[in-house]
């Protein structure tokens, strides 16, 4: 394969990135594809807070200049203690002052934080906590459709969808004359539950204007697998292939399951279509022979598979 488009009926080798991109995000920027991963130590003793990868084709990834998403003066958000993880990023092109918006977890805090940047790799400016719940809230997924912005997140009760309002503007510092980015994220209305307990860590993919695929991670005994359901509305109901609602009746239709050596597929990082509308799904999984890094961090490489939709 040669070129700068996603592969079309061609060969590639999984994983497409290793050693690890645990609970990371893959998204399209102005100059190719980017991936941002959770805080990790690929080499023992050397911490990367939110490592940024780049690719032209979703297959070949590079860690250029060992870049991290946050600036060198703020290596990690500080509104809670602990490791930054469960990252999601989207391109909100209608917010002209700052188009790249990140949502993430910090430590075990029952909250989801946000950050914003003017370029895909960053640096990202932290905005603090934006979603807080009394129950355990986790696994954000940011979805952008035109000038509408949504955040999916999971609690012990199930997965919810929250409409968002994003604002960003550049102001001039009266003392220095420097341009200062001022940004905010606020909730719009009440969240709507779209999936029951056990279908979590979701990602959404839209076909046309009115068909939505919701992918989620589901436990099956001691392993995990990726399942999906469909809807003609963003807020559901999402129905599996047997016509059952994942809010009350189903855990979705099986898509990716464990193999003999590659196990625990989870965390759909992104779904993309190439110029010929061939579609690809990117996700995390574990090599059962190498489940952890030498540093003790989980080892969850990035995998990619073609999708074949039977409409």
N, C-alpha and C positions, 0 to 999 in steps of 0.2 A: 504494500500500500504506500502511495506517495500522494502528498497534497495536504491541504489545510482544512478539509471538511471532515465531518465524522465518517467513519468507515461505512461503505456500502457493500454488503455481501462479500466482505473480505476477511482475512485472517488476523487475529490478534491473540495475545496471550494474557490470561488472567493469572494473578491480579494485575490490573493496569497500574497500580501504585502500591509499593510496599517500602518500608515495613508496616506503616500504620497510618490511617486517617480516621481514627475512632470518632463516631458520631459527628462527622464533618458535613459540610455543604459543598455541592458542586453547582456552579451557576455560570451563566454566560455574561461576559462583559463586552466592552466596546472593542477590545482587541483579543478576542479568543475566549477560552474557558478558564475558570479559576476554581480552586478548591481551597477551603479553609478548614483546618482540623482542630480538634480539641487539644488542650495543653498536654504535652507528652515529653518523654525523653527517649528519642530514637537511639541516642547514645547515652549511656549511664552518666549522670552528672551534668548533662547539657540539656537544659529545659527550653522548649519552644512553647510559648504561651498560646499562640494561635497561628501555626505555620501556614504559609500561603504557597500553593502550587499553581503552575500555569501550564496550559496545553493549547495546541491548535486543533486537535482532532479527537479529544477525549481518551486517546490510547496512550499517548506519550506525554508524561508529566515531568516537570522539572521544578526544583526548589531553588529558584533563582536568587542569588545573593542571600540565601538563608533568610528570606523575608518573613516577618511576622505582621499580623494584622494591626496591632496597636503600635503607637510610636515608641521610640526608645525612651522617652521621658515618662511613658505610662505603659509599662509592659503588661499590665493586667488591670481590669476594673477593680475598684476598691470598695464598692458598696456592701460587699459581704466577703467573708474569708473563703478560701478554697480555690479549687481548680476550675478554670473556664472550660465548659464542655457543652455538648448538644447544640451545636452552632447551626444556624440557618441564615442565608443571605439572599436578598432579592434585589432586582434592578427596578426601581420606581422612577422610570424615565420622565414622568410628568412633574416630579419634584425637582425643578431645575437647579436649585442651589446645592443639592446633595442627593444623588440618585441611588446610592448603595446603602441598604439598611440591613443591619445584622441584629438577630435576636439570639439569646444564649442563656445558659444557666451558669451560676457561679457557686461552686461548692454544693452543699446540700440544702441551700436556702430554698424555701417554698416560694419562689418568685422567678420571673423571667426578666432579664435585662435587655437593653437595646443599645445600639451604637450606630453611627452614621459616618459615611465617607463620600468624598467627591470622585474617587476612582475605585475600581474593583478591588485592587490589592490593599487599599488603605493608604495612609493610616486612618483608623476608625476612631471617632470621638465618642466616648461613652456617654450615655444619657441616663444611666442608672436603672433602677427597677421600674418596670411598666405594668406587669401583671403580677398581682399578689392574691393568693387565695388562702383560706384557712386549711384546706386540704392540700396534700402533696401535689404540686404543679410541676410539670416537667415536659421535656421533648417538644420545644416549639418548632413550628414550620411556617415560614412566611411565604404567602402567595400574593402575586401581583397580577392583576388583569386590568390593563388600561390605567384609569385613574381610581381604581378600587383596590384596597389593600386589606388583607386578611391574615390573621394569625390563628393557626391551629395549635392546640396544646392539650396535654393529657393530664388527667387526675386519676385518683384511685377509682372514681366513679365512671370514667370513660373519657372520650375525646370531645373537645369543644371547639367551636369556631367563633372568633371574635372579630368584628369589623373594627378597623383602625382609621384614625385620622393622622396623617403625617404632615408636618410643617417644617420648612427650612428656609432660612433667608440669610443674606450676608449683610452685616452691619459694620459701620466704620467706627473704630475706637477713636473717641474725640481727642485723646491725649497723644496717641502714636500715629493715627491715620491708617493703621492696619485694618484689613478686612477680617471680621470675626464671624464665624458660622454660628448661627443660633438655630437649634432644631428641637423638635418635640414630637412625642408619640402619645396619643390619647385614645382611650377606648370609645367606640361609637356604638351606643346601645348596649343591650345585654348579650352575653354569649349564648350560643345555641348548641346543644349537645347533638353530635352527629354519629357517634359510635358508642357502643356499650363498653363496659370494662373488659379488658383483655385484647382489644384491638387498639393498639397505641403506636406512638412514635410515627405519626402519619406523614404522608406527602401527597399532594394533589397534582393532577395533570389534566389539562383541558384540551379537548378535541373540538375544533370549530367554536361555536358560540354557546352550545348548550349540552355538551356531554363532558362529564367530569369523572375521572378515575381517582379513587382514594386508595392509596397503598398504605398498609400498616404492618407492624410486627406483631406476631401472635405466638405465644408459648405453646409448645406441644411436648409435654413431658419435660425432659431435661434439655430440650433444644428449642430453638426459635425458627420460625419460617415467615416468609413474606406472603401476605394475602391481599386481596383487593375487592372493591365493590364499585358500583357505578351509580350515577345520578344525572338527571337533566337539570339540576339546580346545584349551585355551590353549597347551599346549606342542607342538602339532602331532600328526601331520604336516600341513603346509599344502599343499593340492593346487590346481593351476590348473584352468581350465575343461576341459582335455583329460585330466584325471586324472593329471597328472604332479606329482611332489613337487618343491617349490622348493628343497629341501635338496640334491638330487642330480641332478635331470633338467630343471629348468625355471627360467626367470626370471619366471614368473607370467603372468597374462592382462592384456593391454593395457587400460588404463582412460582415461588422458589422455595425449595426445601433443602435440608442438609444432605450432603453426599457422604462418601466413605471417608474422605480426608478433609474436605472443606465443609465446615459445619456452621450452624447458627447464623444463617443469613438474616440481616436486620438493617434497620435505618436506611431507607431509600434516600440517597443523597440528591438525586435529581433524575428527571426523565427528559430526553431531548429527541428531536427529529432532525434528520439531515435534509439536504436539498431535494431528495427524492421521496421525502416523507417516511423513510425508514426510521424506526424509533428504537431507542436504547435506554436501558435503565441502569443506574449506578447505585451501588449499595455496599455495605460492610459485610464481611464474613470472617471466619476464623479458620486458620490452618491448624488442625487438631494436633499436628506434630510440633507446632510453635505457637502456643496460645498466648504467651506473654513475652515482652521484651526483656533484655538483660537488666533493665532499670526497674523491672517490676510492674511497669504499666502494661495494660492490655495491648495485645497486638492484633489490630483489626484492619487489614489491608483494604484497598478499594477495588471492587470488582465491577465488571460491566457485562451485560448480556443484551442481545437484540430482543425486541418485543415483536410478537406476531399477533396482531389483533384480529379476531374473527368477528366482524361486525354483523 
